[in-house]
């Protein structure tokens, strides 16, 4: 089990200036964490108007490691992130394509969905999990699904999901997920979408089936 940091920048006029002032140090930190194999992936999130909403960072760490990362992260220490949450997260082991490499794109290339399960739907989630996995397994192989996995509670129970798909717009991602069993059967009750793009960092390969 790892952790995911879901962070939100401010919405004031100085928010972008704060981010850009420490961006180079932020990149130094996450590059080091990626080289050490402690970070699976990290990226900014964008609002529909193109402004930066925040960041999502996937850590191959326990709670202690997540706290260490936050103490090391300039965006957390210097007020770029106005709020953030660290949540247990398990990446689904699928036959993912390699993470994007090459120059950082100038425009969003993917969309991330943060999906929260409804109350009392764990049994329903488990009942349709096989159908969901059958769908996303092929999509990981062809590169449509870059990464996906389950948000967990303190007991280790699944309470939501985060997934990244190769859709440059929110509209395309919404249409894609509307066909998923977790949506059709009412497992995912609250869904937030953000476009993103990736900087080429030395990430280790994502978990694959054993």
C-alpha positions as CSV (number, residue, x, y, z in Angstrom):
1,X,0.0,0.0,0.0
2,X,1.2,3.5,-0.8
3,X,-0.1,7.0,-0.3
4,X,-1.4,9.7,-2.6
5,X,-1.1,13.4,-1.9
6,X,-4.0,15.4,-3.3
7,X,-3.1,19.1,-3.0
8,X,-4.8,22.4,-3.9
9,X,-3.3,25.7,-4.8
10,X,-4.9,29.0,-3.9
11,X,-7.3,30.8,-6.1
12,X,-6.0,34.3,-5.3
13,X,-4.0,36.5,-7.8
14,X,-0.7,35.5,-6.3
15,X,-1.2,31.8,-6.5
16,X,0.7,31.2,-9.7
17,X,3.6,33.5,-8.6
18,X,4.0,31.5,-5.4
19,X,4.2,28.3,-7.4
20,X,6.6,29.6,-10.0
21,X,8.9,31.0,-7.3
22,X,9.6,27.6,-5.9
23,X,9.0,25.4,-8.9
24,X,12.7,24.6,-9.6
25,X,13.2,23.4,-6.0
26,X,10.0,21.4,-6.2
27,X,11.3,19.7,-9.3
28,X,14.6,18.9,-7.6
29,X,12.8,17.2,-4.7
30,X,10.5,15.1,-6.8
31,X,13.3,14.1,-9.2
32,X,15.3,12.8,-6.2
33,X,12.2,11.0,-4.8
34,X,11.6,9.4,-8.2
35,X,15.3,8.3,-8.5
36,X,15.1,6.7,-5.1
37,X,12.0,4.8,-6.2
38,X,9.9,6.5,-3.5
39,X,7.5,8.3,-5.9
40,X,5.5,6.5,-8.6
41,X,4.3,9.6,-10.4
42,X,3.5,13.3,-9.7
43,X,1.9,16.0,-11.8
44,X,-0.1,19.3,-11.7
45,X,-3.8,19.4,-12.2
46,X,-5.6,22.1,-14.3
47,X,-9.0,23.7,-14.1
48,X,-11.2,24.1,-17.3
49,X,-9.9,27.7,-17.7
50,X,-6.3,26.4,-17.9
51,X,-5.3,27.6,-14.4
52,X,-3.4,25.3,-12.1
53,X,-5.7,23.7,-9.5
54,X,-3.0,21.9,-7.6
55,X,-1.0,18.7,-7.7
56,X,-1.3,14.9,-7.2
57,X,1.7,12.9,-6.1
58,X,1.7,9.1,-5.8
59,X,4.2,7.8,-3.3
60,X,5.4,4.3,-2.8
61,X,5.5,5.0,1.0
62,X,3.6,4.4,4.2
63,X,2.2,7.1,6.4
64,X,5.6,7.9,7.9
65,X,7.1,8.2,4.4
66,X,4.2,10.5,3.3
67,X,4.9,12.8,6.2
68,X,8.6,12.8,5.3
69,X,7.8,13.8,1.7
70,X,5.5,16.6,2.9
71,X,8.3,18.0,5.1
72,X,10.6,17.9,2.1
73,X,8.2,19.4,-0.4
74,X,8.6,23.2,-1.1
75,X,5.0,23.4,-2.3
76,X,3.8,22.2,1.1
77,X,6.3,24.1,3.2
78,X,6.0,27.4,1.5
79,X,2.3,27.9,1.0
80,X,1.9,27.0,-2.7
81,X,-0.5,24.2,-1.6
82,X,-3.1,26.0,0.4
83,X,-4.5,22.6,1.5
84,X,-3.7,19.0,0.9
85,X,-4.6,15.5,2.1
86,X,-2.5,12.3,2.3
87,X,-4.6,9.2,1.7
88,X,-3.8,5.5,1.5
89,X,-3.7,4.4,-2.1
90,X,-3.0,1.1,-3.9
91,X,-2.0,1.1,-7.5
92,X,-3.8,-1.6,-9.5
93,X,-1.2,-4.0,-10.9
94,X,-2.0,-3.9,-14.7
95,X,0.1,-4.2,-17.9
96,X,0.6,-0.5,-18.1
97,X,2.5,1.1,-20.9
98,X,5.7,3.0,-20.0
99,X,5.1,6.4,-18.4
100,X,5.4,9.4,-20.8
101,X,8.9,10.5,-21.7
102,X,10.4,13.3,-23.8
103,X,9.9,17.1,-23.4
104,X,7.0,18.2,-21.2
105,X,4.0,18.9,-23.5
106,X,2.8,22.5,-23.7
107,X,-0.8,21.4,-23.4
108,X,-2.7,18.8,-21.3
109,X,-2.5,15.3,-22.7
110,X,-4.4,13.3,-20.0
111,X,-7.2,13.6,-17.5
112,X,-7.3,12.4,-13.9
113,X,-10.5,11.5,-12.2
114,X,-10.8,11.4,-8.4
115,X,-13.8,9.2,-7.7
116,X,-15.4,8.8,-4.2
117,X,-17.6,5.8,-3.5
118,X,-21.1,6.3,-2.1
119,X,-21.9,5.3,1.5
120,X,-22.4,1.6,2.0
121,X,-21.5,0.5,-1.5
122,X,-18.5,-1.7,-0.7
123,X,-20.4,-4.9,-1.4
124,X,-21.6,-3.4,-4.7
125,X,-18.0,-2.4,-5.6
126,X,-16.8,-5.9,-5.0
127,X,-19.6,-7.4,-7.0
128,X,-18.7,-5.4,-10.1
129,X,-15.0,-5.2,-9.6
130,X,-14.4,-8.1,-12.0
131,X,-16.3,-6.3,-14.8
132,X,-14.4,-3.1,-14.1
133,X,-11.0,-4.8,-14.1
134,X,-11.9,-6.6,-17.4
135,X,-12.5,-3.3,-19.0
136,X,-9.5,-1.4,-17.6
137,X,-7.0,-4.3,-18.1
138,X,-7.2,-3.9,-21.9
139,X,-7.1,-0.2,-21.7
140,X,-3.8,-0.3,-19.7
141,X,-2.3,-2.5,-22.4
142,X,-3.2,0.0,-25.2
143,X,-2.1,3.0,-23.2
144,X,-5.6,4.6,-22.7
145,X,-5.3,4.0,-18.9
146,X,-2.0,5.4,-17.7
147,X,-2.5,4.5,-14.0
148,X,-5.4,3.5,-11.8
149,X,-6.0,2.3,-8.3
150,X,-8.1,2.4,-5.1
151,X,-8.3,5.0,-2.4
152,X,-8.4,3.2,1.0
153,X,-9.7,4.1,4.4
154,X,-7.8,3.5,7.7
155,X,-9.1,-0.2,7.7
156,X,-7.7,-0.8,4.2
157,X,-11.1,-0.9,2.7
158,X,-11.7,0.6,-0.8
159,X,-13.6,3.9,-0.6
160,X,-12.8,5.4,-4.0
161,X,-10.5,5.5,-7.0
162,X,-8.0,7.6,-8.9
163,X,-7.4,7.0,-12.5
164,X,-5.5,8.8,-15.3
165,X,-6.6,8.3,-18.9
166,X,-5.2,9.5,-22.2
167,X,-7.9,12.1,-22.8
168,X,-6.8,15.7,-23.3
169,X,-10.2,17.1,-22.3
170,X,-12.6,16.6,-19.4
171,X,-15.4,16.0,-21.8
172,X,-13.7,13.0,-23.4
173,X,-12.8,11.6,-20.0
174,X,-16.4,12.0,-18.7
175,X,-17.8,10.2,-21.7
176,X,-15.2,7.4,-21.3
177,X,-15.9,6.7,-17.6
178,X,-19.7,6.9,-18.2
179,X,-19.4,3.5,-19.7
180,X,-17.6,1.9,-16.7
181,X,-19.3,-0.5,-14.4
182,X,-18.4,1.5,-11.3
183,X,-20.3,4.4,-12.8
184,X,-23.2,2.5,-14.3
185,X,-23.8,0.5,-11.0
186,X,-23.5,3.6,-8.8
187,X,-20.3,2.7,-7.0
188,X,-18.6,6.1,-7.8
189,X,-20.9,8.8,-6.5
190,X,-18.7,11.9,-6.6
191,X,-16.3,12.4,-9.4
192,X,-13.8,15.3,-10.0
193,X,-12.0,15.7,-13.3
194,X,-8.7,17.6,-13.9
195,X,-6.6,17.7,-17.0
196,X,-2.8,17.3,-16.7
197,X,0.5,16.8,-18.4
198,X,3.7,15.1,-17.3
199,X,7.4,16.1,-16.9
200,X,9.8,13.3,-17.8
201,X,11.3,12.2,-14.5
202,X,13.2,8.9,-13.6
203,X,10.2,7.0,-12.3
204,X,10.4,3.3,-11.8
205,X,7.9,1.1,-13.7
206,X,4.4,0.9,-12.3
207,X,3.2,-2.3,-10.6
208,X,2.3,-5.1,-13.0
209,X,0.6,-8.5,-12.5
210,X,2.8,-11.1,-11.0
